[in-house]
Amino acid sequence: MNIQVQLLEENSVRRFKIVGEIDAFTAPILKERLASAEKEQGLKAELDLSDVDYMDSTGLGVFVGFYKTIKSNGGQLKITGVNRRLKRLFEITGLDEVMDIETGEGGDNDATV
């Protein structure tokens, strides 16, 4: 499976639109794309996961690393568009208590986790 990462900058916020599946194969690509911005001081970043249907623990690891680096540089991270399945991963790991995570609107029809 492929992954696409589109970068938009709007009102001093870097928005990363992530499309595809995040797993052991695609996580290194995602990590590389995010690394281009993570060292900036005071970075405000938003990761849009509304077009991500699957993510494993490797993907969570990429987000944790990105979050830690941004926070240590005085920045902020918001994760948006999270469907039920992904939300459950963040809840199980307790990351929903640490990170700013917003669920997706509509299209959240995954009844099973």
N, CA and C atoms as a LAMMPS dump frame, in Angstrom:
ITEM: TIMESTEP
0
ITEM: NUMBER OF ATOMS
339
ITEM: BOX BOUNDS ff ff ff
-5.0000000000000000e+02 5.0000000000000000e+02
-5.0000000000000000e+02 5.0000000000000000e+02
-5.0000000000000000e+02 5.0000000000000000e+02
ITEM: ATOMS id mol type element x y z
1 1 1 N 0.843 -1.186 0
2 1 2 C 0 0 0
3 1 3 C 0.879 1.237 0
4 2 1 N 0.44 2.239 -0.706
5 2 2 C 1.167 3.495 -0.775
6 2 3 C 0.619 4.488 0.232
7 3 1 N 1.418 5.494 0.483
8 3 2 C 0.992 6.585 1.356
9 3 3 C 1.333 7.886 0.652
10 4 1 N 0.46 8.861 0.82
11 4 2 C 0.704 10.19 0.278
12 4 3 C 0.643 11.186 1.42
13 5 1 N 1.547 12.143 1.377
14 5 2 C 1.555 13.197 2.387
15 5 3 C 1.614 14.529 1.653
16 6 1 N 0.535 15.299 1.776
17 6 2 C 0.463 16.6 1.133
18 6 3 C 0.636 17.666 2.2
19 7 1 N 1.419 18.67 1.91
20 7 2 C 1.681 19.744 2.86
21 7 3 C 1.024 21.028 2.383
22 8 1 N 0.226 21.616 3.264
23 8 2 C -0.399 22.91 3.008
24 8 3 C -0.022 23.824 4.153
25 9 1 N 0.262 25.077 3.849
26 9 2 C 0.545 26.03 4.918
27 9 3 C -0.511 27.111 4.879
28 10 1 N -1.166 27.317 6.017
29 10 2 C -2.27 28.255 6.085
30 10 3 C -2.272 28.917 7.451
31 11 1 N -2.245 30.243 7.482
32 11 2 C -2.257 30.998 8.739
33 11 3 C -1.181 30.508 9.709
34 12 1 N 0.014 30.334 9.238
35 12 2 C 1.183 29.886 10.011
36 12 3 C 1.02 28.495 10.629
37 13 1 N 0.105 27.694 10.084
38 13 2 C -0.063 26.307 10.521
39 13 3 C 0.306 25.398 9.354
40 14 1 N 1.172 24.441 9.634
41 14 2 C 1.518 23.456 8.607
42 14 3 C 0.545 22.29 8.718
43 15 1 N -0.217 22.073 7.664
44 15 2 C -1.204 20.997 7.638
45 15 3 C -0.7 19.876 6.736
46 16 1 N -0.59 18.7 7.323
47 16 2 C -0.172 17.524 6.579
48 16 3 C -1.401 16.656 6.337
49 17 1 N -1.794 16.505 5.081
50 17 2 C -2.913 15.647 4.698
51 17 3 C -2.319 14.287 4.357
52 18 1 N -2.679 13.285 5.16
53 18 2 C -2.116 11.941 4.991
54 18 3 C -3.185 11.048 4.386
55 19 1 N -2.815 10.351 3.308
56 19 2 C -3.745 9.496 2.579
57 19 3 C -3.126 8.115 2.416
58 20 1 N -3.864 7.077 2.826
59 20 2 C -3.388 5.702 2.656
60 20 3 C -3.368 4.957 3.973
61 21 1 N -2.556 3.915 4.02
62 21 2 C -2.413 3.101 5.224
63 21 3 C -1.05 3.357 5.848
64 22 1 N -1.027 3.386 7.175
65 22 2 C 0.237 3.615 7.887
66 22 3 C 0.601 2.32 8.59
67 23 1 N 1.659 1.686 8.099
68 23 2 C 2.108 0.411 8.658
69 23 3 C 3.632 0.358 8.598
70 24 1 N 4.189 -0.795 8.87
71 24 2 C 5.648 -0.933 8.904
72 24 3 C 6.297 -0.58 7.563
73 25 1 N 5.572 -0.77 6.481
74 25 2 C 6.11 -0.477 5.158
75 25 3 C 6.059 1.018 4.836
76 26 1 N 4.962 1.694 5.198
77 26 2 C 4.794 3.1 4.823
78 26 3 C 5.237 4.094 5.9
79 27 1 N 5.368 3.645 7.137
80 27 2 C 5.745 4.551 8.235
81 27 3 C 7.071 5.279 7.995
82 28 1 N 8.097 4.614 7.454
83 28 2 C 9.352 5.347 7.2
84 28 3 C 9.176 6.502 6.204
85 29 1 N 8.283 6.333 5.24
86 29 2 C 8.011 7.401 4.274
87 29 3 C 7.342 8.57 4.992
88 30 1 N 6.354 8.262 5.829
89 30 2 C 5.661 9.292 6.599
90 30 3 C 6.637 10.023 7.518
91 31 1 N 7.469 9.274 8.199
92 31 2 C 8.446 9.866 9.122
93 31 3 C 9.368 10.828 8.382
94 32 1 N 9.804 10.437 7.206
95 32 2 C 10.697 11.283 6.407
96 32 3 C 10.003 12.585 5.995
97 33 1 N 8.744 12.5 5.587
98 33 2 C 7.997 13.695 5.171
99 33 3 C 7.763 14.637 6.345
100 34 1 N 7.475 14.085 7.514
101 34 2 C 7.242 14.926 8.69
102 34 3 C 8.538 15.544 9.202
103 35 1 N 9.645 14.841 9.031
104 35 2 C 10.936 15.306 9.542
105 35 3 C 11.35 16.646 8.945
106 36 1 N 10.846 16.96 7.766
107 36 2 C 11.219 18.222 7.128
108 36 3 C 10.761 19.438 7.937
109 37 1 N 9.776 19.244 8.814
110 37 2 C 9.226 20.38 9.559
111 37 3 C 9.453 20.308 11.054
112 38 1 N 9.724 19.133 11.593
113 38 2 C 9.668 18.947 13.042
114 38 3 C 10.704 19.718 13.853
115 39 1 N 11.785 20.158 13.268
116 39 2 C 12.843 20.846 14.021
117 39 3 C 12.608 22.343 14.162
118 40 1 N 11.581 22.859 13.496
119 40 2 C 11.308 24.293 13.556
120 40 3 C 10.855 24.709 14.95
121 41 1 N 11.367 25.813 15.427
122 41 2 C 10.955 26.342 16.722
123 41 3 C 9.534 26.886 16.636
124 42 1 N 8.71 26.528 17.607
125 42 2 C 7.35 27.059 17.692
126 42 3 C 6.424 26.623 16.575
127 43 1 N 6.7 25.518 15.949
128 43 2 C 5.884 25.028 14.838
129 43 3 C 4.466 24.684 15.295
130 44 1 N 3.494 25.116 14.53
131 44 2 C 2.109 24.694 14.731
132 44 3 C 1.797 23.747 13.581
133 45 1 N 1.563 22.479 13.917
134 45 2 C 1.329 21.466 12.894
135 45 3 C -0.008 20.78 13.122
136 46 1 N -0.617 20.377 12.026
137 46 2 C -1.868 19.638 12.075
138 46 3 C -1.738 18.445 11.126
139 47 1 N -2.071 17.27 11.634
140 47 2 C -2.042 16.063 10.824
141 47 3 C -3.476 15.649 10.561
142 48 1 N -3.879 15.646 9.299
143 48 2 C -5.234 15.272 8.906
144 48 3 C -5.235 13.794 8.516
145 49 1 N -5.897 12.965 9.335
146 49 2 C -5.951 11.524 9.092
147 49 3 C -7.299 11.083 8.528
148 50 1 N -8.073 12.004 7.986
149 50 2 C -9.413 11.657 7.511
150 50 3 C -9.399 10.656 6.358
151 51 1 N -8.279 10.518 5.656
152 51 2 C -8.178 9.539 4.576
153 51 3 C -7.228 8.391 4.92
154 52 1 N -7.079 8.13 6.223
155 52 2 C -6.285 6.989 6.692
156 52 3 C -7.26 5.975 7.272
157 53 1 N -7.302 4.789 6.655
158 53 2 C -8.228 3.753 7.103
159 53 3 C -7.589 2.745 8.038
160 54 1 N -6.264 2.642 7.978
161 54 2 C -5.572 1.639 8.779
162 54 3 C -4.27 2.211 9.299
163 55 1 N -3.957 1.884 10.549
164 55 2 C -2.674 2.262 11.13
165 55 3 C -2.3 1.215 12.165
166 56 1 N -1.039 0.824 12.18
167 56 2 C -0.572 -0.115 13.202
168 56 3 C 0.329 0.623 14.196
169 57 1 N 0.949 -0.12 15.083
170 57 2 C 1.772 0.482 16.135
171 57 3 C 2.972 1.24 15.574
172 58 1 N 3.433 0.869 14.393
173 58 2 C 4.545 1.597 13.782
174 58 3 C 4.135 3.039 13.494
175 59 1 N 2.911 3.208 13.024
176 59 2 C 2.391 4.548 12.759
177 59 3 C 2.255 5.361 14.029
178 60 1 N 1.769 4.715 15.087
179 60 2 C 1.674 5.41 16.376
180 60 3 C 3.054 5.89 16.822
181 61 1 N 4.06 5.059 16.605
182 61 2 C 5.427 5.425 16.969
183 61 3 C 5.913 6.657 16.224
184 62 1 N 5.544 6.766 14.954
185 62 2 C 5.927 7.944 14.162
186 62 3 C 5.275 9.192 14.758
187 63 1 N 3.995 9.091 15.112
188 63 2 C 3.292 10.242 15.674
189 63 3 C 3.837 10.632 17.042
190 64 1 N 4.179 9.655 17.86
191 64 2 C 4.754 9.953 19.182
192 64 3 C 6.086 10.682 19.027
193 65 1 N 6.931 10.193 18.143
194 65 2 C 8.226 10.847 17.911
195 65 3 C 8.068 12.263 17.393
196 66 1 N 7.146 12.455 16.448
197 66 2 C 6.876 13.776 15.884
198 66 3 C 6.351 14.712 16.972
199 67 1 N 5.43 14.213 17.78
200 67 2 C 4.847 14.998 18.883
201 67 3 C 5.928 15.439 19.866
202 68 1 N 6.782 14.507 20.284
203 68 2 C 7.836 14.829 21.265
204 68 3 C 8.794 15.887 20.732
205 69 1 N 9.171 15.756 19.467
206 69 2 C 10.108 16.716 18.887
207 69 3 C 9.476 18.1 18.786
208 70 1 N 8.23 18.151 18.331
209 70 2 C 7.548 19.447 18.208
210 70 3 C 7.394 20.107 19.578
211 71 1 N 6.947 19.33 20.577
212 71 2 C 6.766 19.882 21.922
213 71 3 C 8.088 20.374 22.5
214 72 1 N 9.165 19.641 22.292
215 72 2 C 10.462 20.052 22.843
216 72 3 C 10.988 21.317 22.179
217 73 1 N 10.463 21.647 20.996
218 73 2 C 10.845 22.866 20.296
219 73 3 C 9.807 23.975 20.459
220 74 1 N 8.916 23.81 21.456
221 74 2 C 7.938 24.843 21.76
222 74 3 C 6.764 24.932 20.806
223 75 1 N 6.509 23.857 20.06
224 75 2 C 5.418 23.872 19.09
225 75 3 C 4.166 23.174 19.582
226 76 1 N 3.199 23.091 18.691
227 76 2 C 1.919 22.455 18.996
228 76 3 C 1.559 21.494 17.877
229 77 1 N 0.894 20.393 18.246
230 77 2 C 0.448 19.407 17.27
231 77 3 C -1.012 19.073 17.515
232 78 1 N -1.776 19.054 16.437
233 78 2 C -3.174 18.623 16.486
234 78 3 C -3.344 17.529 15.44
235 79 1 N -4.039 16.462 15.817
236 79 2 C -4.351 15.381 14.891
237 79 3 C -5.855 15.43 14.65
238 80 1 N -6.255 15.533 13.381
239 80 2 C -7.665 15.686 13.042
240 80 3 C -8.148 14.56 12.129
241 81 1 N -9.473 14.463 11.991
242 81 2 C -10.067 13.507 11.056
243 81 3 C -9.93 12.061 11.46
244 82 1 N -9.814 11.802 12.746
245 82 2 C -9.577 10.441 13.231
246 82 3 C -10.899 9.66 13.247
247 83 1 N -10.932 8.506 12.558
248 83 2 C -12.132 7.684 12.561
249 83 3 C -12.194 6.831 13.829
250 84 1 N -13.262 6.094 14.007
251 84 2 C -13.431 5.291 15.231
252 84 3 C -12.313 4.286 15.451
253 85 1 N -11.92 3.636 14.388
254 85 2 C -10.88 2.604 14.496
255 85 3 C -9.56 3.215 14.975
256 86 1 N -9.17 4.336 14.361
257 86 2 C -7.923 4.988 14.766
258 86 3 C -8.056 5.595 16.16
259 87 1 N -9.227 6.151 16.438
260 87 2 C -9.46 6.733 17.763
261 87 3 C -9.255 5.683 18.846
262 88 1 N -9.716 4.485 18.578
263 88 2 C -9.57 3.388 19.544
264 88 3 C -8.09 3.093 19.806
265 89 1 N -7.258 3.138 18.777
266 89 2 C -5.812 2.93 18.961
267 89 3 C -5.217 3.992 19.885
268 90 1 N -5.608 5.239 19.665
269 90 2 C -5.108 6.316 20.511
270 90 3 C -5.606 6.158 21.946
271 91 1 N -6.842 5.684 22.119
272 91 2 C -7.395 5.482 23.464
273 91 3 C -6.705 4.329 24.191
274 92 1 N -6.511 3.214 23.506
275 92 2 C -5.887 2.04 24.118
276 92 3 C -4.49 2.372 24.638
277 93 1 N -3.774 3.185 23.889
278 93 2 C -2.399 3.531 24.262
279 93 3 C -2.315 4.721 25.217
280 94 1 N -3.451 5.382 25.453
281 94 2 C -3.456 6.55 26.331
282 94 3 C -2.984 7.824 25.656
283 95 1 N -2.69 7.76 24.374
284 95 2 C -2.197 8.942 23.663
285 95 3 C -3.277 10.003 23.505
286 96 1 N -4.547 9.599 23.575
287 96 2 C -5.625 10.579 23.486
288 96 3 C -5.64 11.517 24.685
289 97 1 N -5 11.099 25.782
290 97 2 C -4.906 11.943 26.976
291 97 3 C -3.758 12.946 26.879
292 98 1 N -2.825 12.694 25.971
293 98 2 C -1.625 13.522 25.845
294 98 3 C -1.706 14.437 24.632
295 99 1 N -2.179 13.903 23.529
296 99 2 C -2.221 14.64 22.269
297 99 3 C -3.583 15.277 22.043
298 100 1 N -3.591 16.349 21.26
299 100 2 C -4.825 17.019 20.853
300 100 3 C -5.366 16.269 19.635
301 101 1 N -6.431 15.486 19.839
302 101 2 C -6.969 14.632 18.783
303 101 3 C -8.445 14.949 18.581
304 102 1 N -8.818 15.178 17.315
305 102 2 C -10.21 15.434 16.955
306 102 3 C -10.694 14.327 16.041
307 103 1 N -11.896 13.829 16.319
308 103 2 C -12.456 12.795 15.454
309 103 3 C -12.979 13.424 14.181
310 104 1 N -13.132 12.58 13.158
311 104 2 C -13.653 13.048 11.871
312 104 3 C -15.137 13.28 11.952
313 105 1 N -15.63 14.085 11.052
314 105 2 C -17.067 14.359 10.989
315 105 3 C -17.615 13.569 9.814
316 106 1 N -18.745 12.89 10.031
317 106 2 C -19.32 12.087 8.97
318 106 3 C -18.359 10.998 8.565
319 107 1 N -18.72 10.148 7.669
320 107 2 C -17.843 9.089 7.17
321 107 3 C -17.243 8.233 8.262
322 108 1 N -17.838 8.248 9.441
323 108 2 C -17.289 7.529 10.592
324 108 3 C -18.137 6.284 10.843
325 109 1 N -18.289 5.492 9.811
326 109 2 C -19.221 4.379 9.859
327 109 3 C -18.597 3.062 10.304
328 110 1 N -17.395 3.072 10.781
329 110 2 C -16.76 1.84 11.236
330 110 3 C -17.402 1.386 12.548
331 111 1 N -18.313 0.443 12.466
332 111 2 C -18.979 -0.022 13.676
333 111 3 C -18.11 -1.001 14.433
334 112 1 N -17.196 -1.649 13.737
335 112 2 C -16.333 -2.627 14.41
336 112 3 C -14.94 -2.057 14.582
337 113 1 N -14.276 -2.5 15.615
338 113 2 C -12.912 -2.03 15.881
339 113 3 C -11.967 -3.193 15.759
